Structure formats: C-alpha cells, structure tokens
Amino acid sequence: MKLITGMHRSGTSIVARLVFESGGDLGNPEKFYPGDKWNPDGYFEQPDFHSINMPLINGNWGKLSYFHLPSEKLILKRSEKFRDRIQEISDKYKNKIVKETRFCLTFPAWKLYGAKIDRVLINIREPIEVANSLKKRNRIPIFVGLNLWYEHNKRLLKYTEDIPKLFLNYHRLLDESYSFYELKRVLEFLDVDSDDDKIKRMTGKFINPAFNHNRVKKFDYDLKIGNLWEELKRKYLASIMS
C-alpha cells in the first residue's frame, strides 16, 4: 500500500481527491466514506480501514478517547483480535493508495500483522489552524487540539522512520503559485501517471485557496509544539529539495 495520512484537518481529503481524479487507484469509489458538511466533496476513505482503526483508537470510550489517546502498547493489545482482518484488508488493498488519518496512531498494529506499506505521503498544516478547525467541528478546546496535533505528528514520524516519505504542506498546495508543482511531486511519489496539462486541469478545477478557513498568521506555541512544527517544516523543505 501507499499511504496518504497526517493529522486530521490537514488537507488529506483534498489531496486524496486530487490523486483519485488524476487516476490513482484508491479502491472502489462506490465504497468511499460519504462527504458531510465538513468535507462536502467526500473523504476518499475506505470504510474497511475505519472498521479496524476506529476500535483500535476508541476502545470503549468512543470519541472521548481523543481527550486521552491510547498508548502504542494499548493499541497493539487491542489489535490482537483484529489480526486476521488486518491481514485480509492488507491483501485486498495491496498496490493501492490508501487515505486514512488514523494511521498516525494505528500504524504499529498494521505493521505487526503484515501490512506492507511501501511509502507514506504526510500532510502537514499549521498547528493552530488544525486546532481551530477541530474546535469548530468537534468543540474540542484549543489546548486539546494542539496536543492532538503534537501526538499524531510525533507518533507518525516515529512509526515511519524507516519508510520512504514525502511531505506536503497544506498551505503551499492551496497557493496558486505552487499548487501545480505540489500535485506533480505527489503524483510522481505515488506512481500515478499524469502529464502537465492534466495536472494543470486538476489544480484549476479542484483547488480553491478559500479551503483554508482557519488561516492564522502568527501564534506563540509552547516549546514542544513549536519545535515539532519547525522540524516538520524542515522535513518538508528537504523533501522538495531532494
């Protein structure tokens, strides 16, 4: 599998849509998780992955688990009863592109039971913008949203340390001066054949700078969040230079 992931509200859905519309194989589109008021154009996710990742994270707490995320150890313990299903889904989506934000937390369980993830596209976005979006959608306090941003990105970097990665900056994707180049490098990384004319059509048709409803010019982060955000930006810059 080739994975599109990143913290919730970091633009993974628009990236997945662009990849799909450009010819990427994300599985049966009739099975895609439907859109809603927060993502009216759809999420481009397969519910097969929800059926594993949601219970691994939520346990008996449901969405309240996001106020106290399960540890890696607990996620691995919960995954034992899903081992056969993980192997089945991994085989089903072999060589396909999968979009699912929850892999930030559940990656070790899939790896443990044989999922072959060849490369990972990581979406990054300004932490406070993610927190503001979570507050609007889920009524999550800003400080909780910032901590969720930190935990998701911190764990994802750890879990994908030995896997080929490409970083995509949500702001640059929505910037008309850079969107063509950003999509081009994404499609090349995911082995999706597309010519320059088609990429221009895709960006012109599906990218709208107004998608960034929570743009913040400046915010004073605490040390751990500020340091991680700087690290992610460095990794992004390194990925566009390589």
Secondary structure, 3 states (H helix, E strand, C coil): CEEEEECCCCCHHHHHHHHHHCCCCCCCHHHCCCCCCCCCCCCCCCHHHHHHHHHHHHCCCHHHHHHCCCCHHHHHHHHHHHHHHHHHHHHHCCCCEEECCCHHHHHHHHHHCCCCCCEEEEEECCHHHHHHHHHHHHCCCHHHHHHHHHHHHHHHHHHCCCCCEEEEEHHHHHCCCCHHHHHHHHHHHCCCCCCHHHHHHHHHHHCCHHHCCCCCCCCCCCHHHHHHHHHHHHHHHHHHHC
